[in-house]
């Protein structure tokens, strides 16, 4: 299977003309302004960086914080269920769990067959407790910056997009 990236041509310098057959600048700008994927990814990256900065004093990243929080409420008992609950691919989840396990924040045991069962350790619970005020502070800053009404509508819109993709209406 040929990937798109292997078919792409090298970009031309910004000062040079667009390659023959390339879309015009207005079209590309319209796509960047309106593309749900582009806008959500750019926003997700910016928000992730902000939360990572807030949690950095504890040596924790927001993805790890979310994993610890999910394990704290024990609604997941497998890597697959945890991956699905946090919308992470299994490989990313496994990599994060290995890092958390090496830090003593998560214990991983094997279940029936090849099932792997992650659990929060006492150290993980303590770190999560220490991280919550940092997370809350960043959350309040972001919500105040955009306003509670905008955040509420945005959250509802993001959930609607997620549902439309996961229930098969899109993608």
N, C-alpha and C positions, 0 to 999 in steps of 0.2 A: 504494500500500500504506500503510495506516495503522499507525503505530508505537504501541507500548504507551504510551510517554511522552506522546504527543499525546492519548491517551484518559484519562490519569490526572487526577484531581482535585487541586486544591491541598490540601496537608495541613492539617489543623486544628491549632490551637495545642495544645500538650501538656496545657494545663489544661482544654480543652474536651472535649465528648463526641466519641466516635468517629463518623464519618459513618455514615449509615444504610446498612446492608448490609456494613459493614466487618467483617473477621474479628475475633474477640475477641483480647485481648492474649496469652492463653495460647497460642493457635494461632500467632501471629506469633513469639512467643518460642521455641516448639518448632521452628519452621522455621529460625530464626536459629541455634539450637543444633545442629541436625542437617543442615543443607544443606551438601553437599559443596562446591558452588560458593562459597557465602558464606565458609565456613571456610577454604578454600584461598586465596581472594582476599585475605581479611584477613591471613592468615599471610604470603602472598607480599608484600603491601605492607609489613608490618612487617619482614620479613627483608630486603627490598630497601632500605628506609630504613637499616637497620643496616649493610649492606655499602656503601651509598653514603656513609655517614658515615666508614667505615673508609678508603675510597678517595679521599675528598674532598681530602686533602693533595696528591694528584697531579692533581687536576682531572678525575678519572675517575669514571664511574658504573658500577655492576655490569653493566648491559647491555652497555656498551662493553667492559668487561673480558672478558665472555664472548665477544663478537665477536672481539676480539683473540686470545683463547686458541684459538678455533675456527680462525681463520686461521693461527695459529702451527703447528697440527698439519696444516694444508693438506688436510683431509678434504673440503673443499667448494671447488668452483671456479665457483660461480655464486651470485647473490643468492638465487635460488629455493632452491637446496640449503642455503645458509647459513640462510635463514629457516626452513626445515623443521627443520634440525638444532637450532636454538635455540628453536623453537616461537614465533617472532615472525611477525606478518603482514608481507607484502612491503613495504608502505608504511612501517611502522615500521623495518624493516631498511634500506630505502633512505635514510630520513631520518638514521638513525644512521651509515650509511656516509658520507654527505655531510659530516656533522660531523667524523668521523674523518679523512676525506680532507682537509678544510680545515685540520685540525690537523697534517697531514703524517704521520699514523699509519698510514694505509691508502692504497694506490694503487688506482685503479679503471680497468680497461681494458675496451674493448669486444671481444667475441668475435664469433663467427659470428652473423649476423642482429642481433637486438637484445640478445643476451646480454651481461651485464655481469659482469666477473670481478674481484672484490676480492682484494687481496693485502696482506699485512703489510709495512710498510716497516721500515727499520732503526730509525727513531725509534719506531715502534709496538712493535717487539720489545724495545727498551730500556725503554719505559714498562711493557710487560707484565712484564718481569723485575723492575722496581722495584715493581710492584703486587702481585706474588705474595706477598711476605711480609706485606703488609697484609691481603690476602685470607685467608691462612693463619691469621693472628692472630685475625681475626673468626670464622673457621670453628671454630677451637679453642674460643673463648669460647662460641659457640652450642652446640657439641657437649657441652662440659662443663656448660652450664646445663641441658640436657635429659637428658644421659646418652647414652653411646654406644649402649646397647641401645634406648632410645626412638628415637634418631635412625635407627638401622638399620631398625627396624620401620616408622617413618614413611616413610623413603626407599623401602622396598619397597612400602608401601601406595600412595604417590604414583605410583610406576611402574606398579602394577597399575591404578590409576585411569586413567592416561594411555593404557595399552595398551587398556583396555576402551573408551575413547572413540575412539581412532584405528583400532581394528580393527572398529568399527561395532556393538559390542554395546550401546553407549549413544549417546545424542545423535542 
